[in-house]
Amino acid sequence: MTQDEMWMAKWREVMSFIETNHRNPSKYDPEERAKFCHWIKHNKKLMKANEMKPERMAAFNELLALSEKHRRKNQYDTIASHSKCPR
Protein backbone atom coordinates (compact mmCIF):
# COMPACT_ATOMS: atom_id res chain seq x y z
CA MET A 1 0.00 0.00 0.00
CA THR A 2 1.43 3.39 -0.99
CA GLN A 3 1.47 6.45 1.26
CA ASP A 4 -1.25 8.06 -0.85
CA GLU A 5 -3.45 4.97 -0.45
CA MET A 6 -2.87 4.94 3.31
CA TRP A 7 -3.68 8.66 3.52
CA MET A 8 -6.93 8.17 1.58
CA ALA A 9 -7.87 5.17 3.75
CA LYS A 10 -7.43 7.28 6.90
CA TRP A 11 -9.31 10.18 5.29
CA ARG A 12 -12.25 7.83 4.51
CA GLU A 13 -12.15 6.51 8.08
CA VAL A 14 -12.29 10.00 9.60
CA MET A 15 -15.04 11.13 7.19
CA SER A 16 -17.05 8.01 7.99
CA PHE A 17 -16.66 8.63 11.74
CA ILE A 18 -17.91 12.22 11.49
CA GLU A 19 -20.82 11.33 9.17
CA THR A 20 -21.89 8.35 11.29
CA ASN A 21 -21.62 10.01 14.71
CA HIS A 22 -22.61 13.56 13.62
CA ARG A 23 -19.73 14.92 15.70
CA ASN A 24 -15.99 15.41 15.57
CA PRO A 25 -13.61 12.97 17.25
CA SER A 26 -13.10 13.71 20.93
CA LYS A 27 -9.66 14.72 22.15
CA TYR A 28 -10.69 13.36 25.57
CA ASP A 29 -11.36 9.80 24.36
CA PRO A 30 -7.96 8.06 24.16
CA GLU A 31 -9.04 5.79 21.30
CA GLU A 32 -10.51 8.61 19.18
CA ARG A 33 -7.54 10.85 19.93
CA ALA A 34 -5.06 8.16 18.82
CA LYS A 35 -7.04 7.13 15.73
CA PHE A 36 -8.25 10.48 14.43
CA CYS A 37 -7.25 13.63 16.33
CA HIS A 38 -3.51 13.21 15.86
CA TRP A 39 -3.96 12.59 12.12
CA ILE A 40 -6.18 15.68 11.72
CA LYS A 41 -3.78 17.85 13.73
CA HIS A 42 -0.77 16.65 11.72
CA ASN A 43 -2.49 17.37 8.41
CA LYS A 44 -3.58 20.84 9.57
CA LYS A 45 0.07 21.60 10.33
CA LEU A 46 1.11 20.39 6.88
CA MET A 47 -1.58 22.50 5.25
CA LYS A 48 -0.67 25.66 7.18
CA ALA A 49 3.02 25.17 6.36
CA ASN A 50 2.04 24.72 2.69
CA GLU A 51 3.66 21.27 2.68
CA MET A 52 0.57 19.20 1.88
CA LYS A 53 0.44 17.53 -1.50
CA PRO A 54 -1.92 19.44 -3.81
CA GLU A 55 -3.98 16.34 -4.63
CA ARG A 56 -4.72 15.86 -0.90
CA MET A 57 -5.64 19.50 -0.31
CA ALA A 58 -9.15 19.32 -1.80
CA ALA A 59 -10.01 16.15 0.10
CA PHE A 60 -8.72 17.57 3.39
CA ASN A 61 -10.65 20.81 2.87
CA GLU A 62 -13.79 18.72 2.38
CA LEU A 63 -13.09 17.00 5.71
CA LEU A 64 -12.54 20.36 7.42
CA ALA A 65 -15.85 21.66 6.04
CA LEU A 66 -17.70 18.63 7.40
CA SER A 67 -15.86 19.02 10.69
CA GLU A 68 -16.93 22.66 10.92
CA LYS A 69 -20.54 21.65 10.23
CA HIS A 70 -20.45 19.34 13.26
CA ARG A 71 -18.48 21.69 15.47
CA ARG A 72 -19.33 21.54 19.15
CA LYS A 73 -21.37 24.47 20.37
CA ASN A 74 -20.68 26.37 23.56
CA GLN A 75 -23.24 25.05 26.05
CA TYR A 76 -23.41 28.35 27.93
CA ASP A 77 -24.44 30.26 24.80
CA THR A 78 -27.10 27.65 24.00
CA ILE A 79 -28.57 27.75 27.52
CA ALA A 80 -28.44 31.54 27.71
CA SER A 81 -30.26 31.97 24.39
CA HIS A 82 -33.07 29.64 25.54
CA SER A 83 -33.34 31.13 28.99
CA LYS A 84 -36.39 33.30 29.72
CA CYS A 85 -34.75 34.93 32.73
CA PRO A 86 -33.33 38.40 32.16
CA ARG A 87 -29.67 38.88 32.94
C-alpha positions in Angstrom: 0.0 0.0 0.0 1.4 3.4 -1.0 1.5 6.5 1.3 -1.3 8.1 -0.9 -3.4 5.0 -0.5 -2.9 4.9 3.3 -3.7 8.7 3.5 -6.9 8.2 1.6 -7.9 5.2 3.7 -7.4 7.3 6.9 -9.3 10.2 5.3 -12.3 7.8 4.5 -12.1 6.5 8.1 -12.3 10.0 9.6 -15.0 11.1 7.2 -17.1 8.0 8.0 -16.7 8.6 11.7 -17.9 12.2 11.5 -20.8 11.3 9.2 -21.9 8.4 11.3 -21.6 10.0 14.7 -22.6 13.6 13.6 -19.7 14.9 15.7 -16.0 15.4 15.6 -13.6 13.0 17.2 -13.1 13.7 20.9 -9.7 14.7 22.1 -10.7 13.4 25.6 -11.4 9.8 24.4 -8.0 8.1 24.2 -9.0 5.8 21.3 -10.5 8.6 19.2 -7.5 10.8 19.9 -5.1 8.2 18.8 -7.0 7.1 15.7 -8.3 10.5 14.4 -7.2 13.6 16.3 -3.5 13.2 15.9 -4.0 12.6 12.1 -6.2 15.7 11.7 -3.8 17.9 13.7 -0.8 16.6 11.7 -2.5 17.4 8.4 -3.6 20.8 9.6 0.1 21.6 10.3 1.1 20.4 6.9 -1.6 22.5 5.3 -0.7 25.7 7.2 3.0 25.2 6.4 2.0 24.7 2.7 3.7 21.3 2.7 0.6 19.2 1.9 0.4 17.5 -1.5 -1.9 19.4 -3.8 -4.0 16.3 -4.6 -4.7 15.9 -0.9 -5.6 19.5 -0.3 -9.1 19.3 -1.8 -10.0 16.1 0.1 -8.7 17.6 3.4 -10.7 20.8 2.9 -13.8 18.7 2.4 -13.1 17.0 5.7 -12.5 20.4 7.4 -15.9 21.7 6.0 -17.7 18.6 7.4 -15.9 19.0 10.7 -16.9 22.7 10.9 -20.5 21.6 10.2 -20.5 19.3 13.3 -18.5 21.7 15.5 -19.3 21.5 19.2 -21.4 24.5 20.4 -20.7 26.4 23.6 -23.2 25.1 26.1 -23.4 28.4 27.9 -24.4 30.3 24.8 -27.1 27.6 24.0 -28.6 27.7 27.5 -28.4 31.5 27.7 -30.3 32.0 24.4 -33.1 29.6 25.5 -33.3 31.1 29.0 -36.4 33.3 29.7 -34.8 34.9 32.7 -33.3 38.4 32.2 -29.7 38.9 32.9 
